[in-house]
Amino acid sequence: MVPKIEMTVKSAKIALETIETVDFHVNDDLKVLFILADHLEVLKQGKVILLKAGDIFLVNPGEIIGMVGSSKNRVLMLNIQLLEFEQLVGQFKLTRPLSLSYHHDAYKNLTKLLSRLYIEQMQKKKGYQAIINGCVSLVLGTLLRTLTIEPLSFNRTLDNDNKIKNREVMAYINEHHTEKLTLQKLADHFYVSKFYLAHRFKEDLGMSVGKYLKEIRLLYAIRQLETSHLSVGEIAINNGFPNVRSFSDVFKERNGMTPTEFRKKKPILFTDTPGIEESDVYQLLENYITIEEISELKKHDFELFNKSIDLSRVIGKMAVKNFVVKLNPLNLTNTTALKLMQLGVRYIAVEKIILKVKHNAKKEICFKDVTDIIDNILQQGFLPYIQLQTVDWEAIKPSEKAVFLKVLKQLSYHLQSNYPDMTGWVLEFRCFYEEGNDSSLCRELVEAIPYFVEIIPIHLHFPRHPHNIADIENNSGIMIKSIDDFSQVRELPLEQAMVALEAPAIIDRIVEMENIKGQTAILKQMASFDQDEYLIKMTELTMANSTVWYVLNQLKSDGAYYIPLSLDATPLFNYFPTELAAKMALMDAYGFFKVNIHAYQFISELYREIVYQDEHCIVTKRRENYRILMVRPEKSSLNYIRQADFNQDVIEQESAYAKIELELDNITGTYKKSSRRLSPKIKQQQDELIVLDKTATPSLMDVMAYNNVHQPAIEIEKIIIKENYHLEVSLPLLGIYYIQLDKMLD
């Protein structure tokens, strides 16, 4: 049963303000901030929330905040004073601004209500006060319905004398933050012990005196980085930091970038813009009051892209993509096999071979379980992708280590005698220990490589492809392929590959554990979604967006890739966290397909010839047929792919929609246009159609119904094109749009 939460408004005030700098302070009232022009940065809980025109954000009573803006911004601020006992209920949980792409329905309601509040207060027509009271209640009701209430993280019930004393301490720090302040110096100034001061300050405000001082110094430093030409060193000294190194370390710890990088990303602002007239305010608000549909919002809610594309000109070819599916062998059924074929899957992984090897009563080696798995893979129409890894060596009991190479040698004989035609098969050796601090080679695996080189194509894993490889074309020796952490393969001589395994540069790369860092970044991003009741519903869609963006931007057009996919949460690699494998899986434990499966299907249907490509769109062709794929992921979700700083804590909301206009030239004929779309709105509608009882195990009919409903939205039409075609798409944040243009016989 949902707990009943009510809040009573004691008083409310709305005003249009320009906010340049606001020192850190304890906020008294519930503040709703509606940015009408320019930007405002709210510093809250160690993060910078960047608010742009159109964004709505709120600050709870009792929170410590600071603000940095400019004379160019215009902020409509609603202050709601609640009854004191109701402030103890808790705080609204909001980590990013409300916008068209985040809590869309609540955002639309609040823009209308806040705009109406301001105009009623300015015009003061008959009955305005009653209308204002009603609008404020509706604002509060919308917040209560939309956002989660969190318990207080600090003591808001301390006596007033102590609160006053702490505010005096804060004011003193604000004024003297450039000086060398210590806890003892503050205690002496206020005639209290440093232990009492530290305890009361943190209990009342939820942060230590030292952390508060650091945040104040950073607040002023950020302001000076944005509004002055002072050097980073001057800014550090001016704000109480002992040196540039100390300032840079603290700044990067909090903001995920150095002060210099921050300044490059944000142009310096100068406060020379004249004041705004009342008539201009009404013009700003008019866009929000008259809104009926999303498409009627202000221009800043859209990004506009317009491209002219010559369809007769091929600019390159897509990378060769071989999908390798990891799964529990029991899950390779006729149904899943059909779905995997629709994705263009060619390979099914066979791993942990040693655990599948048995010994009979005569201590003979038996490969029956391995054979059964391989036979099923072949019968379902796929090829085996066999992996021998350090986990195979570790699976051997200490007393049986001596038989490891014998087992692998027998495996080579077994494969050769039972499968005389292994054309297209792959055997991958992963000889490095990739977990923990162990950077060594598993030499027993290396010794086993020669057993297989003449019977099956070999892939040898390196974190990065070896450099300084001799001329391959003139090499007459045995050739294998190296495969790196990005799943790209390259051909190289076996002899040089064996030498490269011992190279210090390769060992150092393993020690750096970039793979582990990347997984940590993904998990951090997913965890932030899991903690948000709105975004958690979009986790699958976010993963699908990242998949498409990765293929469009990270795969080299001249390369070949063997991309691992997890069907059922089987980890992609030994070191892969179970939690991450579950999030990246194509289906869950019950057989419900996830959104990412559609992303891979779109990718597999693209043609090889590319006629246009940018960060978010690709157009491919085969003769006179065309495939177009567009994607618009959230930027922060791509940090781990771009290898950006994984600790960046600057939160910036993006435009809700991108309007994409493509002028397709040199195309004539009658075409069948098929469009398939994925978006947050479509996902929400699908979830509302199928409501499952999460306390019960779903039936087969439940799974079939769910998978049938959760398909991309499809539109098909017949179009006649003469020389060119204007394609216009409104692509929402986290949206994926796939279009097929198939020429029909006249």
Rosetta blueprint (number, residue, H / E / L):
1 M L
2 V L
3 P L
4 K L
5 I L
6 E L
7 M L
8 T L
9 V E
10 K E
11 S E
12 A E
13 K E
14 I E
15 A E
16 L E
17 E E
18 T L
19 I L
20 E L
21 T E
22 V E
23 D E
24 F E
25 H E
26 V E
27 N L
28 D L
29 D L
30 L E
31 K E
32 V E
33 L E
34 F E
35 I E
36 L E
37 A E
38 D L
39 H E
40 L E
41 E E
42 V E
43 L E
44 K E
45 Q L
46 G L
47 K E
48 V E
49 I E
50 L E
51 L E
52 K E
53 A L
54 G L
55 D L
56 I E
57 F E
58 L E
59 V E
60 N L
61 P L
62 G L
63 E L
64 I E
65 I E
66 G E
67 M E
68 V E
69 G L
70 S L
71 S L
72 K L
73 N L
74 R E
75 V E
76 L E
77 M E
78 L E
79 N E
80 I E
81 Q E
82 L E
83 L L
84 E H
85 F H
86 E H
87 Q H
88 L H
89 V L
90 G L
91 Q E
92 F E
93 K L
94 L L
95 T L
96 R L
97 P L
98 L E
99 S E
100 L L
101 S L
102 Y E
103 H L
104 H H
105 D H
106 A H
107 Y H
108 K H
109 N H
110 L H
111 T H
112 K H
113 L H
114 L H
115 S H
116 R H
117 L H
118 Y H
119 I H
120 E H
121 Q H
122 M H
123 Q H
124 K L
125 K L
126 K L
127 G L
128 Y H
129 Q H
130 A H
131 I H
132 I H
133 N H
134 G H
135 C H
136 V H
137 S H
138 L H
139 V H
140 L H
141 G H
142 T H
143 L H
144 L H
145 R H
146 T H
147 L L
148 T L
149 I E
150 E E
151 P L
152 L L
153 S L
154 F L
155 N L
156 R L
157 T L
158 L L
159 D L
160 N H
161 D H
162 N H
163 K H
164 I H
165 K H
166 N H
167 R H
168 E H
169 V H
170 M H
171 A H
172 Y H
173 I H
174 N H
175 E H
176 H H
177 H L
178 T L
179 E L
180 K L
181 L L
182 T L
183 L H
184 Q H
185 K H
186 L H
187 A H
188 D H
189 H H
190 F L
191 Y L
192 V L
193 S L
194 K H
195 F H
196 Y H
197 L H
198 A H
199 H H
200 R H
201 F H
202 K H
203 E H
204 D H
205 L H
206 G L
207 M L
208 S L
209 V H
210 G H
211 K H
212 Y H
213 L H
214 K H
215 E H
216 I H
217 R H
218 L H
219 L H
220 Y H
221 A H
222 I H
223 R H
224 Q H
225 L H
226 E H
227 T H
228 S L
229 H L
230 L L
231 S L
232 V H
233 G H
234 E H
235 I H
236 A H
237 I H
238 N H
239 N L
240 G L
241 F L
242 P L
243 N L
244 V H
245 R H
246 S H
247 F H
248 S H
249 D H
250 V H
251 F H
252 K H
253 E H
254 R H
255 N H
256 G L
257 M L
258 T L
259 P H
260 T H
261 E H
262 F H
263 R H
264 K H
265 K H
266 K L
267 P L
268 I L
269 L L
270 F L
271 T L
272 D L
273 T L
274 P L
275 G L
276 I L
277 E L
278 E H
279 S H
280 D H
281 V H
282 Y H
283 Q H
284 L H
285 L H
286 E H
287 N H
288 Y H
289 I H
290 T L
291 I L
292 E L
293 E L
294 I H
295 S H
296 E H
297 L L
298 K L
299 K H
300 H H
301 D H
302 F E
303 E E
304 L E
305 F E
306 N E
307 K E
308 S E
309 I E
310 D E
311 L L
312 S L
313 R L
314 V L
315 I L
316 G E
317 K E
318 M L
319 A L
320 V E
321 K E
322 N E
323 F E
324 V E
325 V E
326 K E
327 L L
328 N L
329 P H
330 L H
331 N H
332 L L
333 T L
334 N H
335 T H
336 T H
337 A H
338 L H
339 K H
340 L H
341 M H
342 Q H
343 L L
344 G L
345 V L
346 R L
347 Y E
348 I E
349 A E
350 V E
351 E L
352 K L
353 I H
354 I H
355 L H
356 K H
357 V L
358 K E
359 H E
360 N L
361 A L
362 K L
363 K L
364 E L
365 I E
366 C E
367 F L
368 K H
369 D H
370 V H
371 T H
372 D H
373 I H
374 I H
375 D H
376 N H
377 I H
378 L H
379 Q H
380 Q L
381 G L
382 F L
383 L E
384 P E
385 Y E
386 I E
387 Q E
388 L E
389 Q E
390 T H
391 V H
392 D H
393 W H
394 E H
395 A L
396 I L
397 K L
398 P H
399 S H
400 E H
401 K H
402 A H
403 V H
404 F H
405 L H
406 K H
407 V H
408 L H
409 K H
410 Q H
411 L H
412 S H
413 Y H
414 H H
415 L H
416 Q H
417 S H
418 N H
419 Y L
420 P L
421 D L
422 M L
423 T L
424 G L
425 W L
426 V E
427 L E
428 E E
429 F E
430 R E
431 C L
432 F E
433 Y L
434 E L
435 E L
436 G L
437 N L
438 D L
439 S L
440 S L
441 L E
442 C L
443 R H
444 E H
445 L H
446 V H
447 E H
448 A H
449 I H
450 P H
451 Y H
452 F L
453 V L
454 E L
455 I L
456 I L
457 P L
458 I E
459 H E
460 L E
461 H E
462 F L
463 P L
464 R L
465 H L
466 P L
467 H L
468 N L
469 I L
470 A L
471 D L
472 I L
473 E L
474 N L
475 N L
476 S L
477 G L
478 I L
479 M E
480 I E
481 K E
482 S E
483 I E
484 D L
485 D L
486 F L
487 S L
488 Q E
489 V E
490 R E
491 E E
492 L E
493 P E
494 L H
495 E H
496 Q H
497 A H
498 M H
499 V H
500 A H
501 L L
502 E L
503 A L
504 P H
505 A H
506 I H
507 I H
508 D H
509 R H
510 I H
511 V H
512 E H
513 M L
514 E H
515 N H
516 I H
517 K H
518 G H
519 Q H
520 T H
521 A H
522 I H
523 L H
524 K H
525 Q H
526 M H
527 A H
528 S H
529 F H
530 D H
531 Q L
532 D L
533 E L
534 Y L
535 L H
536 I H
537 K H
538 M H
539 T H
540 E H
541 L H
542 T H
543 M H
544 A H
545 N H
546 S H
547 T H
548 V H
549 W H
550 Y H
551 V H
552 L H
553 N H
554 Q L
555 L L
556 K L
557 S L
558 D L
559 G L
560 A E
561 Y E
562 Y E
563 I E
564 P E
565 L E
566 S E
567 L L
568 D L
569 A L
570 T L
571 P L
572 L L
573 F L
574 N L
575 Y L
576 F L
577 P L
578 T H
579 E H
580 L H
581 A H
582 A H
583 K H
584 M H
585 A L
586 L L
587 M E
588 D L
589 A L
590 Y L
591 G L
592 F L
593 F E
594 K L
595 V L
596 N H
597 I H
598 H H
599 A H
600 Y H
601 Q H
602 F H
603 I H
604 S H
605 E H
606 L L
607 Y L
608 R L
609 E E
610 I E
611 V E
612 Y E
613 Q E
614 D L
615 E L
616 H L
617 C E
618 I E
619 V E
620 T E
621 K E
622 R E
623 R L
624 E L
625 N E
626 Y E
627 R E
628 I E
629 L E
630 M E
631 V E
632 R E
633 P L
634 E L
635 K H
636 S H
637 S H
638 L H
639 N H
640 Y H
641 I H
642 R H
643 Q L
644 A L
645 D L
646 F L
647 N L
648 Q L
649 D L
650 V E
651 I E
652 E E
653 Q L
654 E L
655 S L
656 A L
657 Y E
658 A E
659 K E
660 I E
661 E E
662 L E
663 E E
664 L E
665 D E
666 N L
667 I L
668 T L
669 G E
670 T E
671 Y E
672 K E
673 K E
674 S E
675 S E
676 R E
677 R E
678 L E
679 S L
680 P H
681 K H
682 I H
683 K H
684 Q H
685 Q H
686 Q H
687 D H
688 E H
689 L H
690 I L
691 V L
692 L L
693 D L
694 K L
695 T L
696 A L
697 T L
698 P L
699 S L
700 L H
701 M H
702 D H
703 V H
704 M H
705 A H
706 Y H
707 N H
708 N H
709 V H
710 H L
711 Q L
712 P L
713 A E
714 I E
715 E E
716 I E
717 E E
718 K E
719 I E
720 I E
721 I E
722 K L
723 E L
724 N E
725 Y E
726 H E
727 L E
728 E E
729 V E
730 S E
731 L E
732 P E
733 L L
734 L L
735 G E
736 I E
737 Y E
738 Y E
739 I E
740 Q E
741 L E
742 D E
743 K E
744 M L
745 L L
746 D L
